[in-house]
Amino acid sequence: MWKIGVDEAGRGPVIGPLVVCAVALPIDQYDLLKSVGVKDSKFLTKKKRKELIEWFYQNSKTKSWHYKLIICHPERIDSSSNQQGLNVLETELFAEAINGLPEEVKQSVEILNDACDVKPKRFTDRIANQLKSWPWENSTMTSEHKADENDPFVGIASILAKEKRDECIEEISGILGFSVGSGYPSDPNTKKILPKLLENEPHPQLRWSWATVEREWKKLHDKELPKRNKPPKSQSTLF
């Protein structure tokens, strides 16, 4: 019997991607995950997250542990926010992550998603409609609020997603030549550099559909924020 846990990182930031991770492990690994301290990434230090990620990757080489990371860039986020909304986009990303796992885990499996919708069942149904060949044999799927806090399978997915987004933010900072902070609107470092990313036109790593970007743009330029072109179907690099 398998257990798949799915979570995201980076829903709220004004800069950088949204990352979704799905992990699949034998269901009997529950106690092991708990014993090493797996929990929601928000409750862990960066040092502890890195230790757990290294531990997970090492074990995935010798055990039947699988994972799939999906990086959703700002262009796609803006396109979805302006049309169907962020909650619907997240169901697409969750489904892409689950579909990206190997076929061996797609039977006799329990899937648990960290619900991003106020209605968890609606979130589950939207994901199910996008899974290949669903329903799978002897399998169930549910979504719960705070699943990343309450279930270690979703917890380890949250850790992998958080660390991947942090890596993306570090790469963005490295390319720009200055730190963009965490990318969250409340971060003083992010607030400080936002005008730099709006000098001529909104930077491609900004989420143009965010109110924070629109307000800052109008303050700097006294005109409407330009519309972003439709995103490419796929993108493998940050720029």
N, C-alpha and C positions, 0 to 999 in steps of 0.2 A: 504494500500500500504506500502511495506517495502523498506528499503534502506540498502544495505550491503556495508560496506567500508572495504578494505583490504590493509594492508601495512606490511612492514618488518622492522627489526632493526638488524644491525650487518652484513651487506653484506661485508664490507671491513676489519674488524679486523683480526689479525693474531692468536688470541686466542679466544676460546669459540664458542658458537653456533650462528647460524642465527635463528632469531625468526620471525615468521609470525603470524599476528593476523587478524581475520575477525570478524567484529561486525555487528549485525543486529538489527535495531531499526525501529519503525514506521517512515515513511518518514516525518511526521509532527513534529518530534523532532528537526528539523534543527535549528530553532530559539533558542530553549533551549540550544542546544550545543554551539551555537555561544555566547549566553548571559553569559555563565559561563566561557568563555575564552578558549574553545577548539581550538587548532591549532596544526600545526606540532610540534612534540615533540622537535625538534631541537631549537625551539624558546622559550622554556619554561625552567624555573629553575627546579631543582630536587624537591624542595619544592612544586612548583605549580603542577608538574606532579603527585606527591603523593596525593595532595589534590584532583585533578581531578579523579584520579583512585579510591580513597575512595568514592568520590561522585558517580562515575559510578557504582561501585560494590553495593553500598547501593540502588541505583535506580533499578539495575537489579534484586533485590530481590522482588520488589513490582510492577515493570512495565514489559512490554514485551520487555525487552532488553536482547540480547543474544551475546555471544562471543565465539570464539574458538582460542586457542593458539597452534601453532605447533613449537616445538623446534627441530631444525636440527643440529645435532652434527658434529664436524669436520670430522669424518670418512666419513660420507655421502657427506659432502661438497667436500672433496678431491676426492672421487670416481667420483663424477659428474664433477668436474673441469678437471679431467684427461680424461674424456670421452665425455660427451655431452655439458659441459659448464655450468657456473653458471646461465645464464639467463633461460636455460631450467629447471634446478633444481628449480628455483624460481616459474616457472609456476606450477610445481608439488606441491610445498608447498602451493601456493595460492589456488590451487584446493582442496588440503587436508583440508585446513582451512574452505573453503566454504562448502565442503561436510560434514564437522563435525558439522555444524549448524543444529538446529532442523528442522524437516520437515515443520512445520507451516510457516516458512519464505520462503519456496521454491516455491512460486507462487506470482504473482503480486508484483514483486520485481525489483528494480533497483540495479545493482551491479556496483560498481566503484572501480577499482584497481589502485594503484599507479604504473605506468608502469616502469619496470626495463629494458626494451628493448628500443633501439632507435626507433623501429617501434611499436607503441602502439597497432595497430590492430593485428600484429603478436602475441604479448603478449596475447591479448584477445583471439585469436583463439586457441592458445595452451592451455590456461586454459579451455576454453569451451570444448575442446576435452576430457578433463579429469573429467568433472562434471557428476555426476550421473543423467541420464534421461534428460540431457539438449537437447533442450531448454525447460525451464519451462513455464507454462502457464502465459501469459500476463507479461513476464519478459524480461529485457534487460541487457546486460553487456557491459561496455566500460572500457578502460584503458587510463589514462592520465599521462603525466609527471607533477610532482609537485601537484598531487592530494591531498597529505597530507597537503600542504599549502593552497589549494583552497577550500577544502571541509571538513566540521567538522566531517562527518562520517568516512572518511579516517583518519582525524586528531586524533580522539579518538583511532582508531586502532593503529596508530603509537605510541601513548602514552603507550598503554598497551603492545605493543611489546617491546618498549624501556625499560620499567620498568622490564619486565620479563628477558630480556637479562642482565640488570644490576644486578638482583638478582642472575642469573647464574654466573656472573663474581665474585660477592661477595662470592658465595659458593666455587668457584674454589680457590680464594685467601685464604679462611678459611681453606680449606683442605690442601693446600700447606704450609700454615703458613707464607706467605708473600703476599703483594699486587702485583697483576699483572697489576695494572693500569686499563686503559679502555680497553686494548686489541688491540688498534689501533697501527699500525706500527710507526706512528708519535709521539706517547705518550712517553715522556722521561722515565717514570716509566716502561712502557712495554719494551722499548729498553734495559733498565738496567737489567731486570730479564731474558731476552731472553736466554742468555748463560746458565743460570741455568737450563732452560728447555730443553737444548740440550747437556747436559754433556755426557751422555752415549748413549741415543737414543732420537729422538724427542718425547717430551711428548705427550700423547694422546689428550690433550686439545689444542694442536697447530694444525694449518692448514698446513700440510706438503707440500701441493701444492703451497703455497704462496712463491713468489720470496724472500721475506724477510727472511723466514726460511731457504731456500736453500742457500742464501748468507752467513748467519751466521753460518750454519752448515759447509760449505766448509772452512770458515775462521778458525773455531775451530778444524776441523778434517782433513782438506785437502783431502777429498774424497767425492764421490757422496752421496747425501742424500738417505737413504734407502727408498724403496717403502712401503707404508702402505698397510696392508692386507685389503681385502674387508670388508666393514662395516656390522655389524649385521642388520637384517631386521628392528629391532626396539630396542630402548634403552630408559629406563625410569629413569636412573640415570646418573650423570655426569662422574662417573669413573667405 
